[in-house]
Amino acid sequence: MKYLKRIVIAVGVLSPIAALAQTLTETADISQITDPFSDLVIALVPILMTAALLFFIWGLIMYIRSAGDPEKASEGKSIMIYGVIALFVMSAIWGLTGFIGGVFGIDQGVAPDPNLLRPH
């Protein structure tokens, strides 16, 4: 029964992908599949960066308001550390993708010409 639930969930999640695959033609390109995911990532990055910054600020406020209580101060420090780690990881990934894109000559933020991807 446990496996049946997992199979039903997997089919429900993967069925839109199968349906999309049937609509592709010879003149279609892979951007029809990747564009929705790209748009989602582009929309989520600023939201996640803002959330990590707010998480850090919340930890800072908790640390300042602890007023000598070591347990609350430790909790505030922990939240600040996780906020800094999240900001560092996201910034590092952003910088690394920009660096790799620069090394390979990939324009950042510019969509490729779809006519170059279509077979002639």
HELIX and SHEET records of a PDB file:
HELIX    1   1 LYS A    2  THR A   23  1                                  22    
HELIX    2   2 SER A   31  ARG A   65  1                                  35    
HELIX    3   3 PRO A   70  VAL A  103  1                                  34    
HELIX    4   4 PRO A  114  LEU A  117  1                                   4    
END                                                                             
